[in-house]
Amino acid sequence: MPAFWLERWGRCNCTELRALVSSWMTVAMITWTIISLTDNVILVLVAMSIAGVGVAGQNVAIIYVSEIAHDSIRGGLTAFSSSGYIIGLLTSYILGGKLTYQQVVYTHLGFSVMTMLLLTLLRESPVFLVMKGREEEAEKSIAFYKRLKIGSKDIAFEIDKIRLQINPSSEKTYLPVDTEEAKDLAKHEEQQVEQKPTSSWKFLMKSKSSQRALATVLIIMTLIILMGCVVLQVYAEPLFKEAVPSMPPNQCAILLAVDFLIASLVCVFIIDKFGRKPLLIVTAAISGVCMFLLGLQLQTHFAPHWFTVLIIYTYSFVYMLGCAAIPFVLSAELFLPEVRSLCNSITMVCLWSVNFVTLLVFKPLAEWLGLGIVFYCFSMFSFVGVLFGYAYIPETKGLSVDAIQLLFLKKK
């Protein structure tokens, strides 16, 4: 469904549409409205189910940001979407400790309404507009986001770049390489899509670079979830309670959210400087070490209780610094416009499916094997992520989408 909406109504209109039926912000508005009007358990569960559908709005935001951002800062702006999520999480934790239940509900309902009003200020994605043949509107959108004058050469250049993304048979090229190998690879990709399919699914079935990009993102997304961050967040409260019994659970949650926020903001500033691949490899490796030490501590208690807290905060910071953000950045960068919405929707389905399965099997595995062994497994997946990132993740820093496709066509 998210892919269908993205193709038919566009990125901006899709977000507004979900405000009415199933998306991010107004689905949240519907959710908080229901919760504010009832304390019936069944209705509250229905409201939370509706909110779960609205999570697809995160997918829209990532695609939208990647399509309006300049290549040189695309990674940082895309990664900032996770910072926004953490800011909301931190705000909720703080409000939850200070306000009554009803006050929290009405406050979040107010945030949802305010966000819907702010969304009306957005312009449609120029990539979507060019795909639909609405180039005059695309020029206005580019002028709005890049602060350019209508009719300027810079806008014409941006329109030509978008045309090249959408139509690989164009004779013009802005690829950073001008070699026979690059031309052969581009010709090979053109042959895969020479008769442009009418649907994203057909395009995906014909485009080898898109298939390899999707497989890469799905694998790294799965490995990132299996590193255990979602389990650690769920299990953090009893660990904190054992390590620092004098600290209230809400305060521990707030500090953990602050830890996440600082790391996510640091990621925004360094991802376009150091690149996606090195940041992913380094943070996955350190995360693996932290998970191993945490498993060893839970199994043998070789260090004081404060060491458990230190490891949890260190792991959370490092994980959010790279591992948590980079798969989303890659999902926004690696796909051609024709399949971008479809592939991102598939990626989000993978993300939440693996999250669900991980949480479902965690407790039985912990009871069967012991907590220490389970955290060793998380550590193992972290190191597998290091190896996969080194071998298969391309460096996309500063590259246009057509240049990124060449990197996947070179894979044998």
Summary of the structure (lengths in Angstrom):
residues: 412
radius of gyration: 22.5
end to end distance: 33.0
largest distance: 68.7
contacts: 1383
relative contact order: 0.13
helix: 79%
strand: 0%
